[in-house]
Amino acid sequence: MGDLRPGPPQLRPGRALAHNTGASGLGSPHRSDRRSPQTPRGARQSDPVGRPGTTPPVPGRPTSFLLLLLLGLPALLFTLITWQVMAGGPLVRVDERVSRALIHPDRFSELLADLGNVQAGVPVLVLALGYVAVRGGRAGVERWWLPPLAAAVLMALVPAFVVPLKDWTARPGTPAVPPSVGYFPSGHTATAVVTYGAATLLLLPWLRTAWARRALALGCAAVVLAVSYGLVRRGYHWPLDIVASWCLCTVLLTGLVLVISRSTAPVSRSTRRSSAGTPSSRTGPS
C-alpha cells in the first residue's frame, strides 16, 4: 500500500538529506556535522593493530610483504638446490651442461673471480664500516654503532654457514680444477655478496641524491655478477654453487636491512637537520 496519510509529504532521513544535515541537523546524517569534510590525517583513529586510518596503501604493509619475499623465496630455493645437489637430481644434470657450455679458463675470468677473495672484499667493507661509524657519531645519531656492528657480525657469519655446508654436501669440482670436494656453496660468491652488499647497504642512507644511490647499487650488482661470471667461466664453480650462495646471502643481507631500518634516529633525518641550518651545525667544516 502507498502512503495515504493526508497533508504534505514528510521529510525522511536518508541519502537525500545526507548533504544538508551538516547545517540543519535533521535526520540521521551519513557524516557527522561535528567533523569537517576533510578530516586531518592525524585526527583519524587507528585500526585494531595500531596503524593510522589512512587511505590505502597503508604504510608498512608493502615493506613487510617484500621482507617476507626476501626471506622466504631465497630460503626455499636454497633448500631445493641443496636437495638436488645431494640427490643428484635433474637440476644437477642441467647444471653440468650449462657449465660445459660456459667454461673457458682465461686470465680475464680469473681476475674477475679474484674480486671475490677475502683480500679484495673485506677491506672494502672495513672502509665502509669506518666511514659510517664516524659519520654517525659526528651527526649524533642514536645507536650509530649498531649498523656497522651488525655488518661486521654478518661477515663473520659467512664462514660459519658456508664451511659446514661445504663439508656436508661434499660436492666435487668441475673438470677445470684438481679433483677435490667441498665446492657447494661458493665461498667466493658469498664473500663478494656480503662484503660489497653490506658496504652498499651501510652507505646508501648517507648519500644525498637518488642518482648516487642508484649508481652505488648498480655498481655493487655489477661487481657481484662479475665475480659470479668469472667463477663459472674459469671453472672454479658450478653455476648452482653460485646461485645457492646468492640465495643464502640474500637471507643474511635481509637481516642487515632489518637492523638498519629499525635503528632509532634515521640517518636521513639527522643529515637533513644538520644541513638545514641550525647554528650548532654550522660550526666547523661540513
C-alpha positions as CSV (number, residue, x, y, z in Angstrom):
1,M,0.0,0.0,0.0
2,G,1.2,3.6,-0.7
3,D,1.4,6.5,1.7
4,L,-2.3,7.6,2.2
5,R,-1.7,10.0,5.1
6,P,-3.2,13.5,4.4
7,G,-1.0,16.6,4.4
8,P,2.3,17.4,2.8
9,P,4.9,14.7,2.5
10,Q,7.2,14.3,5.5
11,L,10.9,14.6,5.2
12,R,12.5,11.2,5.7
13,P,16.1,10.8,6.9
14,G,18.2,9.1,4.3
15,R,20.6,9.7,1.4
16,A,18.7,12.7,0.0
17,L,19.4,14.6,3.2
18,A,22.9,13.5,3.7
19,H,24.4,16.7,2.3
20,N,22.1,19.0,4.2
21,T,22.3,17.6,7.7
22,G,25.5,19.4,8.4
23,A,23.6,22.7,8.6
24,S,20.1,21.7,9.8
25,G,20.9,18.7,12.0
26,L,17.8,16.9,10.7
27,G,17.6,13.1,10.0
28,S,20.4,10.6,10.5
29,P,23.4,12.0,8.8
30,H,25.9,9.8,7.0
31,R,28.6,12.2,8.1
32,S,28.8,13.9,11.5
33,D,28.1,17.6,11.5
34,R,30.8,17.9,14.1
35,R,33.6,16.8,11.8
36,S,34.8,18.7,8.8
37,P,34.5,17.1,5.3
38,Q,38.3,16.9,5.0
39,T,39.4,15.1,8.2
40,P,43.1,15.7,9.0
41,R,45.2,12.6,8.7
42,G,46.5,12.9,12.2
43,A,42.9,13.1,13.7
44,R,41.8,9.7,12.3
45,Q,41.6,6.8,14.7
46,S,43.9,3.9,14.5
47,D,42.8,0.5,13.4
48,P,42.9,-2.5,15.9
49,V,46.6,-3.3,15.1
50,G,47.7,0.3,15.6
51,R,48.1,1.5,12.0
52,P,46.8,5.0,11.4
53,G,43.5,5.1,9.5
54,T,44.9,6.4,6.3
55,T,43.8,5.7,2.8
56,P,45.4,2.8,1.1
57,P,48.1,1.9,0.6
58,V,48.8,1.6,4.4
59,P,52.4,2.4,5.2
60,G,54.3,-0.7,6.4
61,R,52.4,-3.4,4.6
62,P,54.4,-3.5,1.3
63,T,57.6,-3.5,3.2
64,S,56.5,-6.4,5.3
65,F,55.5,-8.3,2.2
66,L,58.8,-7.5,0.5
67,L,60.8,-8.7,3.5
68,L,58.7,-11.9,3.5
69,L,59.7,-12.5,-0.1
70,L,63.4,-11.7,0.5
71,L,63.4,-14.2,3.4
72,G,61.1,-17.0,2.2
73,L,61.8,-17.4,-1.5
74,P,65.6,-17.5,-1.3
75,A,65.4,-19.9,1.6
76,L,63.1,-22.1,-0.3
77,L,65.2,-22.0,-3.5
78,F,68.4,-22.7,-1.5
79,T,66.7,-25.8,0.1
80,L,65.6,-27.0,-3.3
81,I,69.1,-26.6,-4.8
82,T,70.8,-28.3,-1.9
83,W,68.4,-31.2,-2.1
84,Q,69.1,-31.6,-5.9
85,V,72.9,-31.5,-5.3
86,M,72.7,-34.1,-2.6
87,A,70.4,-36.4,-4.6
88,G,72.0,-35.8,-8.0
89,G,68.7,-34.7,-9.4
90,P,67.7,-33.2,-12.8
91,L,69.0,-29.7,-11.8
92,V,72.5,-31.1,-11.4
93,R,72.5,-32.6,-14.9
94,V,71.3,-29.3,-16.3
95,D,73.9,-27.5,-14.2
96,E,76.7,-29.7,-15.7
97,R,75.6,-29.0,-19.2
98,V,75.5,-25.2,-18.6
99,S,79.0,-25.4,-17.1
100,R,80.4,-27.2,-20.1
101,A,78.9,-24.6,-22.4
102,L,80.3,-21.6,-20.3
103,I,83.6,-22.8,-19.1
104,H,86.7,-21.3,-20.8
105,P,89.6,-20.6,-18.5
106,D,91.5,-17.4,-19.3
107,R,93.2,-14.6,-17.4
108,F,90.3,-12.2,-17.5
109,S,87.9,-14.6,-15.9
110,E,90.5,-15.4,-13.2
111,L,90.8,-11.7,-12.4
112,L,87.1,-11.3,-12.1
113,A,86.9,-14.3,-9.8
114,D,89.7,-12.8,-7.6
115,L,87.3,-9.9,-6.8
116,G,85.6,-12.4,-4.5
117,N,88.7,-13.1,-2.4
118,V,88.7,-12.1,1.2
119,Q,91.7,-9.8,0.5
120,A,89.6,-7.8,-2.0
121,G,86.2,-7.7,-0.4
122,V,86.9,-7.3,3.3
123,P,88.9,-4.1,3.0
124,V,86.0,-2.5,1.1
125,L,83.7,-3.5,3.9
126,V,86.1,-2.2,6.6
127,L,86.3,1.2,4.9
128,A,82.5,1.4,4.8
129,L,82.3,0.4,8.5
130,G,84.7,3.1,9.5
131,Y,83.1,5.8,7.3
132,V,79.6,5.1,8.6
133,A,80.7,4.9,12.2
134,V,82.5,8.3,12.0
135,R,79.6,10.0,10.2
136,G,77.0,8.6,12.6
137,G,79.0,9.6,15.6
138,R,79.6,13.1,14.4
139,A,75.9,13.5,13.4
140,G,74.7,12.5,16.8
141,V,72.7,9.5,15.5
142,E,71.4,7.3,18.3
143,R,72.9,3.8,18.3
144,W,75.2,4.9,15.4
145,W,77.4,1.8,16.2
146,L,74.6,-0.7,15.6
147,P,74.6,-1.0,11.7
148,P,78.4,-1.2,11.5
149,L,78.5,-3.8,14.2
150,A,75.7,-5.8,12.5
151,A,77.6,-5.8,9.2
152,A,80.8,-6.9,10.9
153,V,79.0,-9.8,12.6
154,L,77.3,-10.7,9.3
155,M,80.7,-11.0,7.6
156,A,81.9,-13.3,10.5
157,L,78.8,-15.5,10.0
158,V,79.6,-16.2,6.3
159,P,82.3,-18.9,7.0
160,A,80.2,-20.2,9.9
161,F,77.4,-21.0,7.4
162,V,79.4,-21.9,4.3
163,V,82.2,-24.1,5.6
164,P,79.8,-26.7,7.3
165,L,77.7,-26.8,4.2
166,K,80.7,-27.5,2.0
167,D,81.7,-30.4,4.3
168,W,78.2,-31.7,4.4
169,T,77.4,-31.7,0.7
170,A,81.0,-32.6,-0.4
171,R,80.2,-31.7,-4.0
172,P,83.1,-32.4,-6.5
173,G,84.5,-29.5,-8.5
174,T,84.4,-29.0,-12.3
175,P,86.9,-30.7,-14.6
176,A,88.9,-27.5,-14.7
177,V,90.1,-27.8,-11.1
178,P,92.0,-30.6,-9.4
179,P,89.9,-33.4,-8.1
180,S,88.5,-32.4,-4.7
181,V,85.2,-31.9,-2.9
182,G,83.6,-29.0,-1.0
183,Y,82.6,-26.7,-3.7
184,F,78.9,-26.1,-2.7
185,P,78.0,-23.4,-2.0
186,S,80.6,-20.9,-3.4
187,G,82.6,-19.2,-0.7
188,H,84.0,-16.6,-3.1
189,T,80.4,-15.6,-4.2
190,A,79.3,-15.4,-0.6
191,T,82.2,-13.2,0.3
192,A,81.5,-10.9,-2.6
193,V,77.8,-10.6,-1.9
194,V,78.2,-10.0,1.8
195,T,81.2,-7.6,1.7
196,Y,80.1,-5.5,-1.2
197,G,76.4,-5.8,-0.4
198,A,76.8,-4.9,3.2
199,A,79.0,-1.9,2.3
200,T,76.4,-0.7,-0.1
201,L,73.6,-1.0,2.4
202,L,75.6,0.9,5.0
203,L,76.4,3.7,2.6
204,L,73.0,4.2,0.9
205,P,71.4,6.2,3.8
206,W,74.2,8.7,3.7
207,L,74.0,9.5,0.0
208,R,72.1,12.7,-0.7
209,T,70.8,12.1,-4.2
210,A,68.8,9.3,-5.8
211,W,71.3,9.2,-8.7
212,A,74.2,8.5,-6.3
213,R,72.2,5.8,-4.5
214,R,71.2,4.2,-7.8
215,A,74.8,4.3,-9.1
216,L,76.1,2.6,-5.9
217,A,73.5,-0.1,-6.0
218,L,74.2,-0.8,-9.7
219,G,77.9,-0.8,-9.1
220,C,77.5,-3.4,-6.3
221,A,75.4,-5.6,-8.5
222,A,77.9,-5.3,-11.4
223,V,80.8,-6.4,-9.2
224,V,78.8,-9.4,-7.7
225,L,77.8,-10.5,-11.2
226,A,81.3,-10.1,-12.5
227,V,82.7,-12.3,-9.7
228,S,80.0,-14.9,-10.4
229,Y,80.7,-15.0,-14.1
230,G,84.4,-15.2,-13.5
231,L,84.0,-18.2,-11.2
232,V,81.9,-20.1,-13.7
233,R,83.9,-19.1,-16.7
234,R,87.2,-20.0,-15.1
235,G,85.7,-23.3,-13.9
236,Y,86.2,-22.7,-10.2
237,H,82.5,-23.4,-9.5
238,W,79.4,-24.9,-11.0
239,P,76.5,-22.5,-11.7
240,L,74.4,-24.0,-9.0
241,D,77.1,-23.2,-6.4
242,I,76.8,-19.6,-7.4
243,V,73.0,-19.5,-7.2
244,A,73.0,-21.2,-3.9
245,S,75.3,-18.5,-2.4
246,W,73.1,-15.8,-3.8
247,C,70.1,-17.3,-2.0
248,L,71.9,-17.8,1.2
249,C,73.4,-14.3,1.3
250,T,70.1,-12.7,0.3
251,V,68.7,-14.0,3.6
252,L,71.7,-12.7,5.5
253,L,71.6,-9.3,4.0
254,T,67.8,-9.0,4.6
255,G,68.7,-9.4,8.3
256,L,71.1,-6.4,8.0
257,V,68.4,-4.4,6.3
258,L,66.1,-5.0,9.3
259,V,68.8,-3.8,11.7
260,I,69.5,-0.6,9.7
261,S,65.8,0.2,9.1
262,R,64.9,-0.3,12.8
263,S,67.7,1.8,14.2
264,T,66.5,4.9,16.1
265,A,67.0,8.4,14.7
266,P,67.1,7.7,10.9
267,V,70.2,8.9,9.3
268,S,68.4,10.8,6.5
269,R,66.6,13.0,9.0
270,S,69.7,13.7,11.1
271,T,71.6,14.6,7.9
272,R,68.8,17.0,6.8
273,R,68.7,18.7,10.2
274,S,72.5,19.2,10.3
275,S,72.5,20.6,6.8
276,A,69.3,22.7,7.2
277,G,71.0,25.5,9.1
278,T,70.9,25.2,12.9
279,P,73.7,27.4,14.4
280,S,75.4,24.4,16.0
281,S,75.6,22.6,12.7
282,R,77.3,25.5,11.0
283,T,80.4,25.4,13.2
284,G,83.3,23.7,11.6
285,P,83.7,22.2,8.1
286,S,81.0,20.1,6.5
